[in-house]
Amino acid sequence: MQQTSKTKRSLILTTIICSVYLLLTIFYHHIDKYLSDIVYWGLTALIPVTFVAIFVFGIKGIIEIIRNHKNLSLKFCLPTIICSITILYALFSPYRLDSEKLESDVEFRACYEGVQNQAHILFRKDKTFELHWSGAFGYNEWRTGKWERAGNVLTLKYDGKKVEQLGEEILISKGYLNPIGKSFDKKKYPYPMFYLGFCKHEN
């Protein structure tokens, strides 16, 4: 009876921990995009914490299975099976569930690579855009909005504060996003920063 109760508690605990880990990793795109400050950092920290816990429970479960190999049942092995499947998915699965797939498809993209920070901007088919800055010392910022295109000229309408490195009007020319118009300070940023395509990771 005591062993059954212990197995039940172990099953509930491992299921909760594995579920939390999977939900955090699957929906991390939206966690990163929409949350900030303590909530963002707390949920981000939970990912490695829950993974380590899963690994520890998995190893402990394997040891218990070896010790009790003469009296095994599916219920007894289930917590270890759940942990093992989660670890195999996390480390080896070629297919990843990702909440970004819920977003509209990307029509085109651009990237900026600096010495201590980098950014990429995605222009989606539903005419929304999202720009993600990241850098040293945990710098992490998102900007979103709507975009329109007339020929090679893009017009950006930000949801909040505009990105001064891009402004509101952009000319697509020679593989770069070239800010134009009165909303952009040409003296402060004399050269285009964002090039079209995926980041090349050259810095």
VEXTI-215891 format. One line per 10 residues: their letters; for each residue x, y, z of N, C-alpha, C, O. Coordinates in steps of 0.1 Angstrom, whole numbers, plus 2048, in hexadecimal, padded with zeros to 3 digits. Each point is the difference from the previous one (the first is absolute). Example, Ala and Ser with C-alpha at 12.3 -4.5 7.8 and 13.67 -1.06 7.14 Angstrom:
residues 2
as) 884/7C7/84E/7F7/80C/800/809/80C/800/80A/800/807; 7F2/80B/7F2/809/80B/800/7F8/80B/808/805/80B/801
***
This chain:
residues 203
mqqtsktkrs) 808/7F4/800/7F8/80C/800/809/80D/800/7FD/809/7F9; 80D/7F6/80F/809/80C/801/808/802/7F3/801/80B/7FB; 803/7E9/7FE/807/801/7F4/7F6/806/7F5/805/808/7F7; 7EE/7F4/809/7F7/805/7F6/7FE/80F/802/7FF/807/7F6; 800/7FE/816/7FE/80E/803/80C/808/7FB/7FF/80B/7FB; 80D/7EF/808/80D/807/7FB/800/800/7F1/805/80B/7FB; 7F7/7EB/7FF/800/7FF/7F1/7F7/80B/7FA/803/806/7F6; 7F1/7FB/811/7F6/80A/7FB/805/80E/801/7FF/808/7F7; 808/7FB/815/805/80D/802/80B/803/7F6/801/80B/7FA; 807/7EB/803/80B/802/7F6/7FB/802/7F2/805/808/7F9
lilttiicsv) 7F0/7F1/804/7FA/802/7F3/7FA/80E/7FE/802/806/7F6; 7F7/7FF/815/7FA/80D/7FF/80B/80B/7FF/7FF/809/7F8; 80C/7F5/810/80B/80A/800/807/801/7F3/802/80A/7FB; 802/7EA/800/807/800/7F3/7F7/805/7F4/805/807/7F7; 7EF/7F6/80A/7F6/805/7F5/7FF/80F/801/801/806/7F5; 7FF/800/817/7FF/80E/801/80D/807/7FB/7FF/809/7F8; 80C/7F1/80C/80D/806/7FD/802/7FF/7F1/805/80A/7F9; 7F9/7EB/801/801/7FE/7F1/7F7/809/7F8/804/806/7F6; 7F0/7FB/80F/7F6/809/7FA/804/80E/800/7FF/808/7F6; 806/7FD/815/805/80E/802/80B/802/7F6/801/80A/7F9
yllltifyhh) 809/7ED/807/80C/801/7F7/7FB/801/7F1/805/809/7F9; 7F2/7EE/803/7FC/800/7F2/7F8/80C/7FD/802/806/7F5; 7F5/7FF/813/7F8/80C/7FE/809/80C/7FE/7FE/809/7F8; 80C/7F8/811/809/80C/800/808/800/7F3/802/80A/7FA; 804/7EA/802/808/800/7F4/7F7/801/7F3/805/807/7F6; 7EF/7F4/80A/7F8/801/7F4/7FB/80E/7FE/7FF/805/7F5; 7FD/802/816/7FB/80E/7FF/80A/80A/803/7FD/80C/803; 810/7F1/7FC/80B/80A/804/800/80C/7F7/803/80B/804; 7F9/7F3/7EF/800/80B/7F7/7F7/80B/805/803/80C/800; 7F1/7F0/804/7F6/80A/805/804/805/80E/7FD/80B/804
idkylsdivy) 809/7EC/804/805/805/80E/80A/80B/7FE/7FF/80A/806; 80A/7F3/7F0/80B/80A/7FE/7FA/80D/7FA/805/80B/803; 7F1/7F3/7F4/7FB/80C/7F8/7F7/809/809/801/80C/7FE; 7F7/7EE/80B/7F6/808/806/802/802/80F/7FA/809/806; 80F/7EF/801/802/802/80E/80D/807/802/809/801/7F8; 7F9/805/814/80C/807/803/802/800/80F/7F8/7FB/808; 814/80B/7FC/804/801/80E/800/7F3/808/805/7F6/7FB; 7F5/80A/811/801/7F5/809/7F9/7F4/7FA/805/7F4/801; 7EF/80E/7F9/7F9/7F4/7FB/808/7F9/7F5/801/7F4/7FF; 804/814/7F8/808/7FA/7F5/80C/7F9/805/803/7F4/7FC
wgltalipvt) 805/812/80D/80C/7FA/805/7FD/7F4/808/807/7F6/800; 7EE/80B/808/7FC/7F4/808/7FC/7F4/7F8/805/7F5/803; 7F3/80D/7F2/7FD/7F5/7F7/80B/7FB/7F9/802/7F4/7FD; 807/815/7FE/80C/7FB/7F9/809/7F8/809/806/7F6/7FC; 7FC/80E/811/808/7F8/809/7FA/7F3/803/807/7F6/803; 7EC/808/7FC/7F9/7F4/803/804/7F5/7F6/7FF/7F4/803; 804/810/7F1/803/7F6/7F5/80C/7F7/804/7FF/7F4/800; 80D/812/803/80B/7F7/805/7FE/7F9/80D/804/7F5/802; 7F4/812/807/7FD/7FA/80D/7F8/7F3/7FE/803/7F6/806; 7F2/80B/7F2/7F7/7F5/7FE/808/7F5/7F8/7FD/7F4/803
fvaifvfgik) 80B/80F/7F4/807/7F6/7F8/80A/7F8/809/801/7F4/7FF; 806/813/80A/809/7F9/809/7F8/7F7/809/804/7F5/803; 7F0/810/802/7F8/7F8/809/7FB/7F3/7F8/800/7F5/806; 7FC/80D/7ED/7FC/7F4/7F8/80B/7F6/7FF/7FE/7F4/801; 80E/811/7FD/80C/7F7/7FE/803/7F9/80D/802/7F4/800; 7FD/813/80B/802/7F9/80D/7F6/7F6/803/803/7F5/804; 7F0/80E/7FA/7F5/7F6/802/802/7F4/7F7/7FD/7F5/803; 807/80E/7F0/802/7F5/7F7/80B/7F6/804/7FE/7F4/800; 80D/812/805/80B/7F7/805/7FC/7F8/80C/803/7F4/801; 7F6/814/808/7FC/7F9/80D/7F6/7F5/7FC/800/7F5/806
giieiirnhk) 7F7/80D/7F0/7F6/7F6/7FC/807/7F4/7FB/7FB/7F5/802; 80F/80D/7F5/807/7F5/7FB/806/7F7/80A/800/7F4/800; 806/813/80A/807/7F8/80C/7F5/7F8/807/802/7F5/804; 7F2/811/7FE/7F5/7F9/808/7FB/7F4/7F7/7FD/7F6/806; 803/80C/7ED/7FB/7F5/7F8/80A/7F4/801/7FC/7F5/800; 811/80E/800/80A/7F6/800/7FF/7F9/80E/801/7F3/801; 7FD/814/80A/7FF/7FB/80D/7F4/7F7/802/800/7F6/807; 7F5/80D/7F2/7F3/7F9/801/7FC/7F9/7F4/7F4/7FE/7FD; 816/7FD/7FB/7FD/7FA/7F3/7F8/7F3/801/7FA/7FC/7F6; 805/7FE/816/7F8/7F4/801/7F1/803/803/7F8/7F7/7FE
nlslkfclpt) 805/815/806/7F2/804/803/7FC/80C/7F8/7FB/80A/807; 807/7F7/7ED/7FD/80C/7F8/7F2/7FF/7FB/7FA/7F6/7FD; 800/817/801/7F3/801/7FA/801/80D/7F8/809/808/801; 7ED/7F9/7F6/800/80C/7F7/7FF/80D/808/806/80A/7FD; 7F1/7F6/80E/7FE/80B/808/80D/805/807/803/80B/801; 805/7EB/803/80D/802/807/80A/807/7F7/807/809/803; 7F9/7F2/7F0/809/805/7F6/7FC/80D/7F9/808/806/7FA; 7EB/7FD/807/7FB/80C/7F9/807/80D/802/802/807/7F7; 801/7FD/816/807/80C/802/80D/801/7F9/804/80A/7FA; 804/7EB/806/80C/7FF/7F9/7FF/801/7F1/807/806/7F9
iicsitilya) 7EE/7F3/802/7FD/801/7F1/7FD/80E/7FC/805/805/7F6; 7F3/802/812/7FC/80E/7FD/80D/809/7FF/801/808/7F7; 807/7F6/813/80D/808/801/809/7FD/7F4/806/809/7FA; 7FB/7EA/802/809/7FC/7F5/7FB/805/7F3/808/805/7F8; 7EB/7FB/806/7FA/805/7F3/802/80F/7FF/804/805/7F5; 7FB/802/816/802/80F/800/80E/803/7FD/803/809/7F8; 807/7F0/80E/80E/802/7FE/804/7FD/7F1/807/807/7FA; 7F3/7EE/801/803/7FC/7F2/7FB/80B/7F7/807/803/7F6; 7ED/802/80D/7FA/80A/7F7/809/80D/801/803/806/7F5; 801/7FE/817/808/80C/802/80E/7FF/7F9/804/80A/7FB
lfspyrldse) 802/7EB/805/80E/7FF/7FC/801/7FB/7F1/809/803/7F9; 7EE/7F4/803/802/7FA/7F3/7F5/801/7F6/802/7FD/7F4; 7F2/808/80F/7F5/801/7F7/803/80A/7F4/804/80B/803; 7FB/7F0/7F1/802/80A/7F4/7F5/809/7FE/801/80A/7F9; 7F3/7F3/80D/7F4/808/7FF/7FD/807/80D/7FF/7F9/80A; 800/814/7F6/7FD/808/80C/7F2/807/7FF/7FD/806/7F6; 7FC/7F8/815/7F3/808/801/804/80E/804/808/802/809; 7F3/808/7F0/804/80E/802/7F4/809/7FD/7FA/7FF/7F6; 803/809/814/7F4/809/7FF/802/80A/7F5/7F6/806/7FC; 816/7FC/7FF/802/80A/7F5/7F9/7FB/7F4/7FC/808/7F7
klesdvefra) 802/7EB/808/7F9/7FA/7F4/7F1/805/800/7F9/7FF/7F6; 802/806/815/7F3/806/801/7FF/80E/7F9/7F5/805/7FD; 817/801/801/800/80D/7FA/7FF/7FF/7F1/801/7F5/7FA; 7FC/816/7FF/800/800/7F2/80E/7FD/7FA/80A/803/806; 7F6/7F7/7EE/80D/7FD/7FA/808/80C/7FD/7FA/80B/7FE; 813/7F4/801/809/80B/7FE/801/802/7F1/803/7F7/7F8; 7FB/816/803/801/803/7F2/80F/803/7FD/805/7FB/7F6; 801/80D/812/80F/802/7FF/805/805/80D/7F8/804/809; 815/7FC/7F8/806/803/80D/80D/808/7FE/805/801/7F5; 800/805/816/80D/807/7FF/807/7FE/80E/7FA/7FD/80A
cyegvqnqah) 813/806/7F6/808/7FD/80C/80A/80C/802/805/806/7F6; 7FE/7FC/816/80B/809/804/809/7F9/80A/7FC/7F9/809; 812/808/7F4/809/7F9/809/80A/80B/805/808/805/7F8; 7F8/7FE/815/80A/809/805/80A/7F8/809/800/7F4/800; 809/814/806/80A/7FA/808/7FA/7FA/80D/803/7F5/804; 7F4/812/803/7FB/7FC/80C/7F1/7FE/800/7F9/7FC/80A; 801/807/7EB/7F1/7FD/7FE/7FD/7FD/7F2/807/802/7F7; 7ED/7F8/807/7FB/7FC/7F3/7F1/801/800/7FA/800/80B; 801/7FF/7E9/7F1/801/7FF/7FC/7FA/7F3/807/7FF/7F6; 7ED/7FC/80A/7FA/7FB/7F3/7F1/805/800/7F9/801/80A
ilfrkdktfe) 803/802/7EA/7F2/805/7FE/7F9/7F7/7F6/806/7FD/7F5; 7EE/7FF/80E/7F8/7F7/7F8/7F4/808/7FB/7F9/806/807; 805/7FA/7EC/7F5/806/7F9/7F6/7F4/7FC/804/7F9/7F7; 7F1/806/810/7F7/7F5/7FE/7F5/803/7F5/7FE/80C/7FD; 7FD/7E9/7FE/7F6/802/7F5/7F3/807/804/7F9/805/7F8; 804/7FB/815/7F4/807/805/803/80F/802/7F7/807/806; 814/7FD/7F5/804/80E/800/804/805/80E/7FF/80C/803; 805/7EB/806/805/804/80D/80F/7FE/7FF/805/7F8/7F8; 803/80F/811/80E/7FE/801/804/7FF/80E/7F9/805/809; 812/7F4/7FA/805/7FF/80E/80F/801/7FF/807/7F9/7F8
lhwsgafgyn) 7FF/810/810/80E/801/801/805/7FC/80D/7FB/805/80A; 80F/7F3/7F7/805/7FB/80D/80F/804/801/808/7FB/7F8; 7FB/80D/812/80D/804/803/805/7F7/80C/7F9/7FE/809; 813/7FE/7F6/806/7F9/80C/80F/804/800/806/804/7F6; 800/7FA/816/80E/804/801/806/7FD/80D/7FB/7F7/808; 810/80F/7FB/808/7FD/80C/7F8/804/80D/7F7/808/7FF; 80D/7F1/80C/7FA/803/80D/7F1/7FE/800/7F8/806/808; 803/7F0/7F0/7F2/7FC/800/7F6/80A/7F9/7F4/7FF/803; 812/80A/7F5/7F7/809/7F9/7F6/7F9/7F7/805/7F7/7F8; 7EF/80C/809/7F5/7F9/7F8/7F4/809/7FF/7FA/804/809
ewrtgkwera) 803/7FF/7EA/7F5/80A/7FD/7F9/7FC/7F3/807/7FC/7F7; 7EC/806/809/7F8/7FD/7F4/7F9/80D/7FC/7FC/808/809; 803/7FA/7EA/7F8/80B/7FB/7F6/7FA/7F5/805/7F7/7F8; 7EF/80D/808/7F6/7FA/7F6/7F9/80B/7F9/800/80C/805; 7F9/7F0/7F1/7F7/80A/7F9/7FB/7FA/7F3/800/7F4/7FD; 7FC/815/7FA/7FA/7FD/7F3/809/805/7F5/807/80A/802; 7F9/7F0/7F3/809/805/7F4/7F8/800/7F4/7F7/7F7/7FE; 80C/812/7F9/7FB/801/7F2/80B/801/7F7/80B/806/803; 7F3/7F6/7F0/80B/800/7F6/7FA/806/7F3/7F6/7FB/7FB; 811/80F/800/7FD/806/7F3/80D/7FF/7F8/809/809/801
gnvltlkydg) 7F8/7EE/7F5/80C/7FE/7F9/80B/7FC/809/7FF/7F5/807; 80C/812/7FA/80B/7FD/809/800/808/80D/80A/801/807; 7EB/806/7FC/7FF/808/80C/7F7/7FA/80A/7F4/7FD/7FD; 811/801/80F/7F8/7FB/80B/7FC/80C/809/807/809/802; 7ED/7F6/803/7FB/809/80A/7FC/7F8/80D/7F8/7F7/7FF; 80E/80D/80C/7FE/7F9/80D/7F7/809/809/802/80C/801; 7F5/7ED/805/7F7/806/80A/802/7F9/80D/7FB/7F4/801; 80C/812/808/804/7F9/80D/7F4/7FF/80A/7F8/809/800; 808/7EC/807/7F6/7FF/80B/803/809/80C/7F8/805/807; 815/7FE/7FA/805/809/80B/80B/809/7FB/7FF/806/7F6
kkveqlgeei) 80C/7FA/812/80B/809/7FC/806/7FB/7F3/802/7F4/7FF; 802/815/7F8/806/7FC/7F4/80E/7FC/802/807/804/80A; 7FF/7F5/7EC/80E/7FC/800/808/80B/7F9/7FE/801/7F4; 80A/806/813/806/80C/7FA/80A/7FC/7F5/804/808/7F7; 801/7EB/80A/80A/7FC/7F6/7F9/7FC/7F2/807/7FF/7F6; 7EC/801/80A/7F8/7FD/7F4/7F7/80B/7FC/7FD/802/7F4; 7FD/805/816/7F7/80B/7FC/7F3/7FA/7FC/7FC/7F4/803; 7FC/813/7F5/7F3/7FC/7FC/7FF/7FD/7F1/7F7/7FA/7FB; 813/80B/7FD/801/7FD/7F2/80D/7FA/7FC/80A/805/805; 7F6/7F0/7F3/80C/7F9/7FD/800/7FD/7F1/7F6/7FB/7FA
liskgylnpi) 815/807/800/803/7FC/7F2/807/7F3/800/80B/7FF/806; 7F0/7F7/7F3/807/7F3/7FE/809/802/7F4/7FB/801/7F5; 812/7FF/80E/80A/802/7F5/80D/7F9/803/805/801/80B; 800/7F8/7EA/80E/7FA/801/801/7F6/80C/80A/7FF/806; 7EB/7FA/7FD/800/7F6/80B/7FF/806/80E/802/7F8/809; 7FB/815/7F8/7FF/806/80D/7F3/807/802/7F9/803/7F6; 803/7FF/817/7F5/809/803/806/80E/803/807/802/809; 7F6/807/7EE/806/80D/800/7F5/80A/805/7F7/804/7F9; 80A/801/813/7F6/809/806/800/80D/7F8/80B/806/7FC; 7EA/800/802/7FE/80D/7F9/7F5/808/807/7FA/7FB/809
gksfdkkkyp) 804/811/7F2/7F6/808/806/804/808/80C/80B/7FF/805; 7EB/809/800/803/80A/80A/801/7F9/80E/805/806/80A; 7F6/7EE/7F7/7FF/7F9/80D/80E/7FA/804/801/7FA/80B; 808/807/7EC/80D/7F9/802/80C/80A/801/800/80A/7F8; 809/7F4/812/80B/809/802/80C/7FB/7F8/807/7F7/805; 7FB/80E/7EF/80B/7FB/7F7/80E/803/806/809/7F8/7FE; 7F8/813/809/80D/803/806/804/7F7/80B/80C/7FC/802; 7EA/7FF/806/803/7F7/80B/803/7F2/7FA/808/7F8/806; 7F1/804/7F0/802/7F2/7FA/802/802/7F1/7F7/7FF/7F8; 815/804/804/803/803/7F2/800/7F4/7F7/7FF/802/7F4
ypmfylgfck) 802/7F2/811/800/7F4/7F8/7F5/7F7/804/7FC/7FF/80B; 7FE/7FA/7EB/7F5/7F6/803/806/7F5/809/80B/7FB/7FE; 7ED/801/80B/804/7F6/80A/7FB/7F2/7FD/806/7F6/803; 7EE/809/7F7/7F9/7F3/7FE/802/7FC/7F2/7FD/807/7F6; 808/7EC/808/801/7FA/7F3/7F5/7F6/7FF/7FC/7F9/809; 800/804/7EA/7F5/7F7/7FE/805/7F1/802/80B/7FD/7FD; 7EC/7FB/808/803/7F2/801/803/7FC/80E/7FE/808/80A; 806/7EB/7F8/803/7FB/80D/80D/806/805/809/804/7F8; 7F9/7FC/815/80C/805/806/80C/7F6/7FC/7FE/7F4/800; 80D/812/7FD/80C/7F9/7FB/809/7FC/80B/809/7F7/7FE
hen) 7F5/80F/80E/808/7FD/80C/80F/802/7FD/809/7F7/803; 7FA/814/7F7/80E/803/7FD/808/808/80A/80C/802/800; 7EC/804/80A/807/808/80A/802/7F8/80D/806/805/80A
***
